[in-house]
Amino acid sequence: MEHIWKVYNLNRTISDGVVIDVTYGCESSYEGTSTRTIGDFTMVGTPSEPGFIPYEDLTEDEVLVWVSNNVDEPAIETANSASIAFMISASAAVTTEEGTPSSWGN
């Protein structure tokens, strides 16, 4: 199972560049089956705080540390894994199909 964490969006105040909301995702896949969980959380801070990084200087890796500190990553990865396992199991249980032969040209 592969889990890739991404930052989809940052909402910030224009006047000081403080990030106030982070939208993130965990994209999970296993042998061609995939799912993702998207969420967001609110940030609180000021430019005068120690360690403040100006918006234009932020890297995705730095923001992913914020995600890790604010989100229960193991729970999301477990839920995504369970979802994929269910999809694989459901797909394996299919025994019928609908349609017409492709040679009919429909």
N, C-alpha and C positions, 0 to 999 in steps of 0.2 A: 504494500500500500504506500502510495506517495502522497504527501500533503505539502502543498506549496502555499505559503502565506503571502498575500499581496496587499498593498495599499491602493485603494481605488480612488479615493478623493480626500482632500483636506479642505476644511472650511476655516477661514481665518478672518480676523478683523483687518480692515484695510489700513487703518491708522498706524498700527504698530506691528503687524504681521504675526500676531499671536494666533496659533492654531487653536480653534475652539471645538472642532469636531473632526473625528477621524472615521472614514468609512473603509472597512477592511474586508478581506475575503480569505477563506481557506478553500483552495481547490484541491480536491482529492481524486485519485484515480487508481485503478487496479485492472490490469489486463484489458484495456479498452472500455471499461465502464467508469464513469466519473460522476461526481456531484460537487456542489460547492455550497458553502454557507457564507452569507454576507451579513455584516452587522456594522454597527457604529457605536461610538461612545464619545462623551463630552470631555474636553480637556479644560483645565483651569490653570492659568499662569499669567505672568507678567514678564516684560522684557528685562526687568531688574533682578529677576531670580538667578541664582548661580546656575551655570550650565545652560542658560538660554541660548538657543541656536536660532539665528535669523531665518525666516521662512525660506529665502532664496538659497540658503546654505544647507538646508535639511537634505539628508539622503534617505532613501527608502529603508535602508538598514536601521537607521536611527529611529524612524517612525515605527518600524516593526518591533523595536524594543518597547516602545510605548504600548503597542498592541499586546505584546507578551505580558506586560505589567498590568494591563487592564482587562484582559479576557482570559477565560479558562480554556486555554488552547487544548489541553488533553481531552477535555469533555467534548469540544467541537470536533476534534479529530476522531474520537471514538464514535460520535454520532454519525459523522460522514462515513466512517468504515462500516457501521451497521447498515446505513442506507445502501451502500454499494453491495454489501453482502445480500441484502434483501432483493435488490434488483437482479443480481446474478442468479439467486435462487428462483425468483419468479420467472426469469427468462428460461431457465432450465426446465421449468414445469410446464411450459407451453407445449401442447401436443397437437394443435390444429392451426390452420391458416386459412385466410380468405383471399379471394382474388380470382383472376383468370390467367391462363397461360400468357406469357409475354409474347409468344408468337402470334397472338391474335391482333397485335398492333393497337390496342386500346390506349 
